[in-house]
Amino acid sequence: MKSFFTPHRIILLAIAGALVAIIATTMRWDWLPNYYGDLLAGVWITLVMLVSTCILGMLLAVPLGLIQVTGPKLPALLCKGFCTIIRGTPLLLQLWLIYYGVGSLFPQVPEIRNSMLWPYLREAWPYGVLALTVSFAGYEGEVMRGAFAGVPHGELEAARAYGMGRFTMVRRIWLPRALHRALPTLTGEVVLQLKSTPLLATITVVDLYAVVSKIRQETYIVYEPMLLLALIYLCLTGILVVTFRYFENKIPTRDV
Amino acid sequence: MTALELLALSPPGWGGLLLKGLAMSLTVAFGGYFLGLLIGIGGSFGKLYGGPVMRDLLDVYTTVIRAIPELVLIVLLFYAGSDLVNRLLLLFGSRPIDINGLVAGIAVIGIVQGAYSTEVLRGAIKAINPGQIEAGRAYGMGPGLLLRRIILPAMLPHAIPGLSNLWLIATKDTALLAVVGFMELTLATRQAGGATKAYFLFFSTAGFLYLTVTLLSNVGIRMIERRACRGMPDVG
């Protein structure tokens, strides 16, 4: 910490402080109290979307990775193709394909219209969750493939020598070791996922970005809400990175 | 209309519009990527060899850009950027100009890519054996010559995996320009879908086009990598 406050940093911090003061005093922030609740609700939706799609995506990614490493040729090829397609096309396009494309096919099928799921399928968020989950699974499946393949053979042979069955081996040795190896990249992937959530606003999910867009349209204030939005995302990313670093440090590794 | 008629190259088919959108996407991706590379080369040098103020400012740039969603940056820079340029022009007494979407799009993608390239190139330069750079200096090479003859070629093998990833991200990030109304492949696709209600067909076609770009890029990247890594010990 001692080396952080060198003279030039103090000057830079002073300039930054002055800049913040100018922004706070000369720009319009009077709309803030009116939209306080909306903004909080937006942050909540963004976080719910982030956490749920990351967990669901991870549940999909593990079999995707495992099948690519161990599976028979055809399923392995299918999983590889899935990952390639997801990673090779923009998320916005996938989102719109699912929302507009698949969503427009559903009403034509009477069985779906009359089913219990229909009230949910008329909303936007299931499509958003599906698109983000599939996207996360595609990217993380590729990571998990590398992680599964990178677990040293000796450890798996040792597991076999202990007489473990295939499922016990995966559960006790292979999966935990692979997850451990994938953890450093997981931070980056989750941050990327957070940065993907504002795309949901384009299909009318009311997340943080959508709330800010609404504020801009209602108040005719152009820049201030966007600056606040950027600041909130900056904080969210910071919190994510610090949290993950904490958990990463908890896992014992051999010091190099 | 059948799928083939809908995708026909000339109106009333929409294939021509999609291809025009693809060309637009690729132009922005190319421009943004190379602008990002330039920023990255400058940024990585500033971070490695610059003064303390320069380093801190570059740290702020790369951290902030990489922590904020691309969509937010694109919307913010696309509108605020052209507004800012016009205000500056007014300040200097010249008339405001209408910044066209292509230039704004390239600038936005470039600024975003620049932050990532800075980090990739910084890592790659740090991976060069310092003895090589010192040897260059000992031969009396100036900074420019050193950059051209030693640092850029020597760091290339280390930078290519990161840079090729960035290129693929650049091609996909152009899709976000659809949100600010820039007519590239994704927006063209949405318009075609909206007009004909054949959303599924058009979005699948656009996905196929993007995928083709990615797969062809991968082939090209592999060739460049083989060339850049010639003479290196085989690791894989």
Interface residues (C-beta under 8 A of the other chain):
Chain A: T6 H8 R9 L12 T84 I85 R87 G88 T89 P90 L91 L92 L93 Q94 W96 L97 Y100 G101 V102 S104 L105 V191 L194 K195 S196 T197 P198 L199 T202 Y209 V222 Y223 M226 L227 L229 A230 Y233 L234 T237 G238
Chain B: P52 V53 D56 L57 V64 A67 I68 P69 E70 L71 V72 L73 V75 L76 Y79 A80 L168 K172 D173 T174 A175 L176 A178 V179 T186 T189 R190 G193 K197 Y199 F200 F203 S204 A206 G207 Y210 L211 T214 L215
